[in-house]
Amino acid sequence: MRRVVDMLIVMLLVAVMAGLVWHYRSEQGDLRDYRAVHDAISKLYEKALIQGSVGEQSTKAGFPLMMHAKWFGDSLPINVAVPDSQPWIDIAPLGDMADHPPDPVVFNEEQAGFWYNPNRGLFRARVPMQFTDEETLELYNQLNNTALKKLPRDSKPERQPVSLAKITAAADQAISDAADGKVTSPTMRRRTLMDVKTRR
């Protein structure tokens, strides 16, 4: 009987030690992820400052209208907190002066890991939904060095970010249309005498 009790005590101690080791490793993994996201946001901000000062297409705040993956070569800063399948970054629409994205929590595959507001020069890392809203908010604050009391959510169409894929596709289409002689925007075409209707 004594041996059984001793074995149970040993097994209990091993289980406690294993739990402590697992918890420690989990905490260390979280810290590594936080540091990786902080470093990624710093790199994005630094590159935006540089490109905003030398680029031609910048906002009034002096930041590039959009970010390009090619600027980073083989060291693209990514948000390790979200699945690899998420797009890299999306852009706040012109005129959006908010500090945070309208959709900071990743719910679908179209949301990018990072949100960029060129009007303010701000980058934010989106987060996956955690077990509770409080844990989700805590993770968002940890990754973005913020102290929000509540996660911002806004479904207004004018606040919805635009994906880089859509921006690139629209630019490619405009170039293609221009090469084909098509007019894609009324502002790109001047009125001519052919536009003036004459009375009969």
VENHU-V232363 format. One record per residue. N is the residue number from 1. SS is DSSP state (A for helix, B for strand, O for the rest). PSI is psi in whole degrees, 0 to 359 (* if undefined). Layout:
n=N ss=SS psi=PSI
n=N ss=SS psi=PSI
This chain:
n=1 ss=O psi=320
n=2 ss=A psi=319
n=3 ss=A psi=321
n=4 ss=A psi=316
n=5 ss=A psi=316
n=6 ss=A psi=318
n=7 ss=A psi=320
n=8 ss=A psi=320
n=9 ss=A psi=315
n=10 ss=A psi=315
n=11 ss=A psi=321
n=12 ss=A psi=317
n=13 ss=A psi=319
n=14 ss=A psi=317
n=15 ss=A psi=318
n=16 ss=A psi=316
n=17 ss=A psi=318
n=18 ss=A psi=319
n=19 ss=A psi=318
n=20 ss=A psi=318
n=21 ss=A psi=316
n=22 ss=A psi=315
n=23 ss=A psi=318
n=24 ss=A psi=314
n=25 ss=A psi=322
n=26 ss=A psi=317
n=27 ss=A psi=318
n=28 ss=A psi=321
n=29 ss=A psi=318
n=30 ss=A psi=316
n=31 ss=A psi=321
n=32 ss=A psi=318
n=33 ss=A psi=317
n=34 ss=A psi=314
n=35 ss=A psi=319
n=36 ss=A psi=318
n=37 ss=A psi=320
n=38 ss=A psi=316
n=39 ss=A psi=319
n=40 ss=A psi=316
n=41 ss=A psi=321
n=42 ss=A psi=317
n=43 ss=A psi=319
n=44 ss=A psi=315
n=45 ss=A psi=315
n=46 ss=A psi=316
n=47 ss=A psi=323
n=48 ss=A psi=321
n=49 ss=A psi=315
n=50 ss=A psi=308
n=51 ss=A psi=329
n=52 ss=A psi=330
n=53 ss=A psi=334
n=54 ss=A psi=341
n=55 ss=O psi=161
n=56 ss=O psi=328
n=57 ss=O psi=89
n=58 ss=B psi=159
n=59 ss=O psi=174
n=60 ss=O psi=333
n=61 ss=O psi=352
n=62 ss=O psi=23
n=63 ss=O psi=148
n=64 ss=B psi=146
n=65 ss=O psi=328
n=66 ss=O psi=164
n=67 ss=O psi=148
n=68 ss=O psi=131
n=69 ss=A psi=329
n=70 ss=A psi=339
n=71 ss=A psi=337
n=72 ss=A psi=357
n=73 ss=O psi=232
n=74 ss=O psi=1
n=75 ss=O psi=56
n=76 ss=O psi=124
n=77 ss=O psi=127
n=78 ss=O psi=162
n=79 ss=O psi=101
n=80 ss=O psi=353
n=81 ss=O psi=341
n=82 ss=O psi=162
n=83 ss=O psi=150
n=84 ss=O psi=337
n=85 ss=O psi=346
n=86 ss=O psi=146
n=87 ss=O psi=163
n=88 ss=O psi=303
n=89 ss=B psi=148
n=90 ss=B psi=167
n=91 ss=B psi=135
n=92 ss=O psi=145
n=93 ss=O psi=156
n=94 ss=O psi=138
n=95 ss=O psi=347
n=96 ss=O psi=115
n=97 ss=O psi=19
n=98 ss=O psi=156
n=99 ss=O psi=342
n=100 ss=O psi=155
n=101 ss=O psi=155
n=102 ss=O psi=348
n=103 ss=B psi=73
n=104 ss=O psi=345
n=105 ss=B psi=131
n=106 ss=B psi=116
n=107 ss=O psi=338
n=108 ss=O psi=169
n=109 ss=O psi=352
n=110 ss=O psi=341
n=111 ss=O psi=135
n=112 ss=O psi=160
n=113 ss=O psi=324
n=114 ss=B psi=148
n=115 ss=B psi=134
n=116 ss=B psi=128
n=117 ss=B psi=100
n=118 ss=O psi=342
n=119 ss=O psi=337
n=120 ss=O psi=348
n=121 ss=O psi=37
n=122 ss=B psi=142
n=123 ss=B psi=137
n=124 ss=B psi=143
n=125 ss=B psi=125
n=126 ss=O psi=162
n=127 ss=B psi=153
n=128 ss=B psi=156
n=129 ss=O psi=132
n=130 ss=O psi=185
n=131 ss=O psi=323
n=132 ss=O psi=163
n=133 ss=A psi=324
n=134 ss=A psi=319
n=135 ss=A psi=324
n=136 ss=A psi=315
n=137 ss=A psi=318
n=138 ss=A psi=318
n=139 ss=A psi=317
n=140 ss=A psi=315
n=141 ss=A psi=320
n=142 ss=A psi=313
n=143 ss=A psi=329
n=144 ss=A psi=5
n=145 ss=O psi=46
n=146 ss=O psi=175
n=147 ss=O psi=48
n=148 ss=O psi=146
n=149 ss=O psi=342
n=150 ss=O psi=142
n=151 ss=O psi=132
n=152 ss=O psi=137
n=153 ss=B psi=128
n=154 ss=O psi=121
n=155 ss=O psi=10
n=156 ss=O psi=133
n=157 ss=A psi=324
n=158 ss=A psi=348
n=159 ss=A psi=354
n=160 ss=O psi=130
n=161 ss=O psi=158
n=162 ss=B psi=133
n=163 ss=B psi=151
n=164 ss=A psi=326
n=165 ss=A psi=318
n=166 ss=A psi=321
n=167 ss=A psi=314
n=168 ss=A psi=318
n=169 ss=A psi=319
n=170 ss=A psi=319
n=171 ss=A psi=318
n=172 ss=A psi=321
n=173 ss=A psi=319
n=174 ss=A psi=319
n=175 ss=A psi=317
n=176 ss=A psi=317
n=177 ss=A psi=320
n=178 ss=A psi=321
n=179 ss=A psi=329
n=180 ss=A psi=358
n=181 ss=O psi=13
n=182 ss=O psi=151
n=183 ss=O psi=120
n=184 ss=O psi=346
n=185 ss=O psi=138
n=186 ss=A psi=333
n=187 ss=A psi=345
n=188 ss=A psi=353
n=189 ss=O psi=132
n=190 ss=O psi=152
n=191 ss=O psi=145
n=192 ss=O psi=177
n=193 ss=A psi=335
n=194 ss=A psi=340
n=195 ss=A psi=346
n=196 ss=O psi=123
n=197 ss=O psi=135
n=198 ss=O psi=148
n=199 ss=O psi=146
n=200 ss=O psi=*
